[in-house]
Amino acid sequence: MHIRDIDAAARVRDLFYEAAVDSARWGQALDALTAFFNGWGVTLFVMDKELGRPSAGWLGGQWDPRGLELYVAHYGQLDPTWPIIGAQTPLGQVASCTNFIDDDFVRKNEFYQDFLIPHGGRYLTGGRLFEDAAEIVGMSVHSGKKRGPLRENEVACFQAIWPSLMTATQVSRRLVRADLDISISRLNGMLDAFERMTCAAVLLDSSGKILAMNRRAEQSLNGCVRVDKGRIVARDRDSDANLQRLIASTIKSVQGGYDNTAARIVRPTGKPLVAFVMPILGVQNYGLKTPSALVVFIDPNESQNTSDAILIAGYGLSRAEARVASIFGKGLSLGETANRIGIQYETARSHLKIIFHKMGIHRQAELAAILARIAMVGSSGNFTP
């Protein structure tokens, strides 16, 4: 390896270590690796073993940004190179696709013909950077037809820097796991808050699977709503269709903009259960395991908590804000509301500003109208903010 190449390789290693502690830098690190090999692009993907498909990924070089979405959603499950990386090539070793895949296979393969080649790729060299019981992290350098596959000396160079890239990836995954544990721990506090309000609450990841639930949910989700293969499912077909649609649309909302609708879940007897689904905002992307939605079930039969619970679940109010809204919306002055709760007037005033902002209203009359609609839950079990 020439001195120039040694310096460039050191720069690639440094960028990988920087990306390990700052995921926003992965694009820059992968671009540098692409340039180092004069390639067409680089892919770095996390394969979820339980789901059998990619859960997260990063692209470098000339990849179309839409390629990541297409790969994670569909083509990652068709990628014939994953068995090579995941099974035939030992952890810590790199391999070229030319050792396993010939031109005849490429001409007949959907992944190559419909995805990789149209995007500009053809050849790849890569391997596994990290693997544990839950996931595999694999990376490949891609090159097009004109450039051809990496030459033997280039593969050797790739192998020489691979241990450093593995170390950086291992650091990254450990930090991601630690951050995820912290995020879930904080969100568990939210689950506990709904527990105190006798509301079942369930935290979902970005694939709609359950990450955590409070005790109320564990005890109650065995009737009209149950857990099936790690997901929340309503027994009534129409109710389940509405619930799944609401969950999917909430998770899909990138900016947290969702329509504040509730799903009504029919029960064999009694009033329907009401399910609110809220997006989890401000959480780092951990792939499919990212906390993405909170589902809160409100039982109209327990009417003493219905009003506050809907204000919290439907509008994102805190418990203190919901209390102020419930009382002020009944027509009391702000001073009377503060006295009733036992807080300072300025505190109540501050709460009210936040309440109006979160609920998208400007007057007490609008708040009263919403509370009147919430009261209907007690009789109909149906509510749309």
Secondary structure, 3 states (H helix, E strand, C coil): CCHHHHHHHHHHHHHHHHHHHCHHHHHHHHHHHHHHCCCCEEEEEEEECCCCEEEEEEEEECCCCHHHHHHHHCHHHCCCHHHHHHHHCCCCCCEEHHHCCCHHHHHHCHHHHHHHHHHCCCEEEEEEEEECCCEEEEEEEEECCCCCCCCHHHHHHHHHHHHHHHHHHHHHHHHHHHHHHHHHHHHHHHHHHHHHCCCEEEEEECCCCEEEECHHHHHHCECCEEEECCEEEECCHHHHHHHHHHHHHHHHCCCCCCCCCEEEECCCCCCCEEEEEEECCCCCCCHHHCEEEEEEEECCCCHHHHHHHHHHHHHCCCHHHHHHHHHHCCCCCHHHHHHHHCCCHHHHHHHHHHHHHHHCCCCHHHHHHHHHHHHCHHHHCCCCC
